[in-house]
């Protein structure tokens, strides 16, 4: 019988530990059913207007809700935890009647810690103070989510992958020391296996380097205050390390066995002690994950397209149509239709071009799972080496060629739109939304390869399409990073609608509680 490796034994014990952990007994937090329905409906509308990846929704919601409270409650910043948790439950981000009331105190301590750090940063210059405020709020949202919904499975799998893969990555011609290498492996696993965003990366990397960070020790916080700016900069440099993409590429190619293994252990923590059934269990878990991944990709395509489509229509009605009517004095309905319908059509074509993994991929996943779980005489090695620096002349030629593709791509689109008599504003809006769709489509295509352990083979026509689509993708990436700040609908929701809506929801819940009390008095 094959012998399990030491990291695998530890993974099994960790899974058994959190699977057998019983929920804490005692009173739980309850919110009104009707108020919850109203609040969750609001959140569904908001998700359409401000599409975000599913696994980041709760964390981003905490960030938004906490930031609103800290900005509005300038004098008294205590007692936020209960209202924050209740709002999360009403919005559907946490289950009703499942969160122990004892978590209110724990979350209050977390908020108090970050309020202390924010107040201590008040003497920084305006721009630096704003950046530090947003950074600390993002860390707080990550820590609060971790407290309310502990990611036991994710943490166990990430630790396991780190223990296995860091021994297999071999560096060639690099000047990274062991600590820097381990840090890059850690970051790559967080991105490839758990699909973390920058906020989660900052938080988990910070916690990795400073285990005391999640404590509320006043002495530690006082000592860390002068280092906040340097820590923030150091984490950013680690995340943006030039060799980071190479580590990510390796971890992204081999993340599937760990994901599938986690699914197997979640259903049967003793599965690895049954080698005769293990292959079938792995294939079943692979097929089940493939179905979930397919449905998730479909939802991502629909929601991201719908988000852009709704925003595009409202933008057309608010800006584009009035501009064409009263300034350009030329409203062409065909052009308006093209401007509105072409981006969703492009996303549809991108999604339809996605091909599922080949049948033999499942067998390769089984083989890779066997390789990482059992002890073997030899181990696969993944090589990372520094790319030889190009000389200045060659680098200039490459940059010139990229500039030409950029000009050709945007030049052809502008030329075609001009032939169709698009106004300059309509052209700008068209290019913005096409770029956003291209970037969103590329991310969805990359996610579609999540379960593939094979190296991608590119055909000639795909190379040429990607070559001239790259400028649109790069612009789309930049726009996507700015989208939340400049999406006028999201700004309206955050600044104008959200506060009165939350007041209404709280009033509704209190009113229904009042009615119940009166009914009880009558009985």
N, C-alpha and C positions, 0 to 999 in steps of 0.2 A: 504493500500500500504506500503511495507517495506520501512524503513527509511535508507538512505545512511549514512555510517559512515563519520566522519569528514575527515579522511585521503583520503577517496574515493572522497568526494566533492572537496578537494584540487587537487587530481589527474585529475579530469575532467576539472577543470579550467586551469590547466597547459597544458593539451592536447589542449584545445581550444585556448590557448594563442599562442602556437607555430604553430598550424595548420593554424590559421588566419594570422600569420605574413607574410607580403609580402616581396619578395626579395628587397634588396636595389637597388634603381634606380641609373643610371649612367653608365659610361663606364665599360666594363668587359674585362678580360684578354683573348686574342685570340692567339692560336698557329696554325701553318700551318698544314693542313690536311695530307699531304704526310709525313711530318716529324713525325707527331703523329702516323701514321700507322707504320712507321719504328721503332719508339721507343717502341710502345706497343708490336710489334712482339718480340723485344729483351726481354721485361719484361716477356712475356709468356714463352720464353725459360728458363729464369732465374728461374721462378716459378717452372718449372719442376725439375731443378737441385737442387733447394733449397726450398723444399716444406714447406709452412707455412699455418697456419689456415687463412681462407678467411678474417675474420673480423680483423685480425692483419696485413694484407698485406700492407695497406697504411701507417700505423704507422711505420712499420719496413722499408718501402721504404724511408720515411722521415729521419729516423735514419741513414740509409746508405748514402743517398745523402748529408745530413748535415755534417756527419762525414768526407766524402770525401772533401767537400769544406773547412772545418776547418783545415784539415791536409795539403791541397795543398796551401791554401791562408794564409800562415803564417804571412805575413807582413800586408796585408790589408784585414781585416775580415768584412768590411762593404759592403753593397750592394748585399748581398746574396739572399735576399728574393725573388726578381723578378725571377731570374734564377731558384731558387728552385721550386717556384710555377709553372713556365712554364714547368719544367721537369716533375713535377707530373701530369700536364694536358696531356702532350705528352704521358706519360706512361699509361694513362687511369685511374689514381687514383682519378682524379678530372674531372668534366665535362668542356668541352670547352665552351667559351662564357657565363659562368655562375658565375665565381668568380669576384666580384667587384675589380677594380684596387685599391680601398682604402684599401684592405686587405694587399697590399704589405707593406705599412707603419706599419700596426699592426704586421705583421710577422717579420719585420725588428727590431722592438722594442723587440720582444721576443728573437730573436737571439742575439741581443746586450746584453740583460740581462744575458743570459747564457755564452756568451763570457766573460763578466765581471767577472762572478763567476769562470769560468775556469782559467782566467788569475790570479785571486786572489789565486788560488790553486797551483800556479806554484812552491811555495816553499816547497811543501810536498815531502816526499821521493818518489823515482821513482815508486815503485809498487803501493803505495797509490795514487799517482798522476794519474797514468793510470786508476785505478779503479774509482776514482772520476770523471775523464774526461768522461769515458763511462757512468757512472751513470747520470751525468748532461746532456749528449747528449740524453740519453733515456728519461729524463724528458722533454727536449726541444722538442723532436719529438712528445711526447704526447700532449704537450701544443699547438704546431703548428697545429696538426691534429684537436684538439678541436676547434681551432680558425677558420680553413678553412671548417670544416664539423662538426658543433656543434651537439653532440649526445643528442638532446632534449628528444627524446622518452626514451632512455636508462637511462638518468639522472632522469627523472620523475618516471619511474618504480622502479628504485633503491631506490629513496627517499621514495616512497610509501611502498615498501616491508620492508624497514628499520623501518618505522613508525608502521607497523602492527606487524612484527614478533618479534621485540625486546621486546614487551610486553608479548609475548607468550612463550619466552624461559625462563625456570626456572632453576637456578643453584642449584646443590646439592653437598655438601662436597667439595666445591672449595673455593679458597682464592682470587678469582677475585673481584675487586671492580666494581662499576657501570661504570666508564669510560673505564676500561679494557674490560668489557663485551660488551659495546656499540661498541668499536673498533673491537672486534672479530666478532660481528654481521655485521658490515660494510664490513669488509674484506670478510667474507663468502658470502655475497650478491653479491659483485663485482665478485667473482670467480664463484659462482653458477648461477647467473642470467645473467651476462654480459660476462662470460668466459674471464676475463682479464688475461693477462700475468703478470709477475713480474714487468715489467716496468710501465704498467698502474696502477698496484696496488700501487707502490711507489708514482706515481704522484698524484693519487686521494686521497691516504691516507695523503700525504703531504699537499695537498690543503684543505683537511678536517680539519687538525690540524692547518694549517696556511692559513687562507682565503686570507691574503695579498700576498701570493706567486705569484699569477697571475698578480699582479700589477708591475709597473716598478719604484716604489719609491726608489730613490737612498739611502735614509737613512735606509730604511728597509734592503736593500741588503747589505749595509755596516755592519749593526748590525748582519746579519745572517751569514756572511762569517766565523767567528771563530767557528760557531756551525755546519758547513756543515758535518764534519766527525761524530760528535755525533748524528746528525739528521739521517744521512745515517744508522748508526748502530742501532739506536732506531727503525727505520722503519723496518729494517731487522728482528729484534727481535719480533716485533709485527706480522709480516707476518708469521714467523716460530714458533709462539707460540704453545706449546704442545697440547693445547685444540683446536687449529684451525681446525683440521680435524673433530672434533665432531660438531662444529658450521656449517662447510661446509656440512656435511652429512644431517643435518636438512634442511638447505636452498636449497640444491640440490634436496631433495625429494619433497619440496613444491614450487619449482620455476615455475612449469607449469601453475598454475592458473594466475600468474602475467603476464607471457608471452602471454597467450591467451587473458587475459583482455586487455593488451596493443594493441593487434591486433584488438579487437572489437572496442575500443575507437578510434583507428586511422581511421577506416572506418566510424564510427558513434559516435561522442562524446556525443550524447544524448541517447545512447543505454541503459544506466542504469536507465533512467527514463521511460523505456518501459518494465516493468517486464514480460508482457505477451509474448513478442518476444525475451526476453533476452536468454532464454535457447536455442532456435534455432540459435541465432547469435553466442553463445559460441560454439555450436557444429560445426557450419560452420567454425568458426575461427580455432577450434582445428583440423578439417580435413585438412584445407588449410595449417596450420603449419606442420602437419604430412607429407604432400606431400613434402613441402619444405625441411623439415628435412631429409626425405628419399633421396631426390636428393642430398642434401649437403653431406650426409654420403657416398653416392656412389662416388661423386666427390673426397671426401677426401681419400677414399680407393684407387681410381684409381691414383690420383696424388701422394700420398705418396708412393705407390708401384712403379709407373713409375719413380719417383725421385730416389728411391733406385735401381731400375732395370737399369736405364741408367748409374748411377754412377758405379754400379757393372760391367757392360759390359766394360766401359771405363777403370776401374781399372784392369779388367782381361786382356785387351789388352795391357795396359801400364806396368803392374807389374807381374801379375800372370802367363801369358803365357811365357814371357821372363824368369822368374824364373824357371818354370818347364822345359823349353827347354835347358837353358844354365847352370843352377846350379844343379837342381835336375836330369836333363837329362832324364825326363820322363813326357811326356805330354799325359794325358789320356783324350780323348774328352768326354767320358761319365761323368767323374768327373767334367770337366769344365761345361758341360750342367747342371748337378745337382746343381753345385754352383751358376749358373746363374738363373735357372728356379725354384728352390725350394722355395726361398723367396716369389716370386709373387704367387705361388701356395698356400703357407701357408696363405698369406693375403686373398686370394680368399676363402679359407675354413673358416677363422675367420669371414669374412663378411657374408658368407652363413649361419653361425650358429646364426646370430643375428635374434631374433624373434621380430615381431612388438608387440606393446602393445595390451592387450586383449580388446575386444569390450566394456566391462563394464568400462574400464578406462575412456572413454569419459564422461560417466555419473558421475563418481567420480570427474572429472575435473569441471563439471558444479556445483556440490555440493560445491567444495572447493572455486570456484569463488563467489558463493552466500555467503559463510561464511565470506569471507574477505571484501566484498563490502557493506554488510548491517549490521546494528546494531543488535547484538544478546545479550541475557541475559547472556549467558555463552560463553567462548572462549576456543578453544583447547589450550593445553599447551604442550610444547616440553621440555623434561627434559635433562639436561646435568649434568653429575657428573664425578668426578675424578675416574679413575680406581684404584682399590686397588693395591698398589705396591707389586709385587711378591718378595718373598725372594730370596736371592742370589743363592741358590741351584736350585730353580725352573727356575730362569732366565737363569742360566747356561745350564740347560737341554734343554730349548727351543732354545737357541742359538746354542747348539750342534746339535739339530735336524735340524735346518735351514741349518747349515753347511753341514750336511749329504745330504740334498736334493740338495744343491748347487753342491756338489761333484758328486752325482749320476747323476743329469741332464747333467752337462758338461762332466762327465766321459763317460756316455753312448753315447753321440754325438761324442766325440773324438774317442771312441772305434769303432763306426760304420764307421766313416770317415777313420780311419786307416785300417780297413778291406777292404775299397774300394781303398786303396793305395793313399789317398790324401797326398800331401806334407804338411809340417808344416805350410807354408805360406797360402796355400789354406784352411787349417783348421781354421787358425786365421780369415781369411776374411769371411769364411762361418759363423763362430760363431758371428762375428761382425754384419753381415747383418741379421742373424736370430734373434738376440737380438733386433735390430732396428725394425724389422717387428713385433715382439711380443709386443714391447712397443707401436708402432703405432696402432696395432690391438686392444690392450686393451683400448686405448684412444677412438678409434672409437666405440667399444662396449659400453663404458661408455656414449658416446654422444647419442647412440641409445636409451638409457633409459631416455633421457632428458624430454620426454613428459609423462613419467609414474609417477603416484603418489602412486603406490602400492609398498609395501616392497618386495624386491626381494627374491624369494625362490630358494635356491640352491639345486641341486640334488647331489647324492653321486659322480657320475662320474665327474661332473663339479668341485667338491672340489679337487679330486685327480689330475685332469688336471692342475688346477690353482696352486696347491701346488708345482708341479714340473716345472711349467712354470714360477713361481715367480722369480727364479734366473735369467732367461733370461730377464724378464721384468725389473728387477732392473738394470742389466747391460745395457739393451737398454735405460733406462731412463738416466743413466750417459752418455752413448755415444751420446744420442740425445742432451744433453746440451753442449757437446763438438763438435758436428757435424759441426756447421757453421764455427768454427775456423779451423777444420782439414779436412774439405771437400775440397780436392785439386781443384776441378772444380770451387767451389764458390770463393776460393782464387784467382784462375786465372782470373775469371770474374771481381772481385773487384780490383785487383792490376794491371792487364795487359790490359784487354779489355775495361773496363768501361770508363776510361778517354778518350781514343782516340775515342770511339764510341760516347760519348756525344759531343765531338768536331765536329765529322762528322755530327751529327744530327743538331747542331746549324749552321754549315756551310750550310747544305741543306736548312734549314729554311731561312737563310739570302739570299741564292742564289735565292730561289723561290720568296722572297720579292723583290729582285732586278729585276727579270724578270717581275714581275707584274708592277713595277714602269716604266720600259722601255716600256711595252705595253701601259700603260696609256699615256706616252709621245707621242707615235705614233698616238694614237687616238686624 
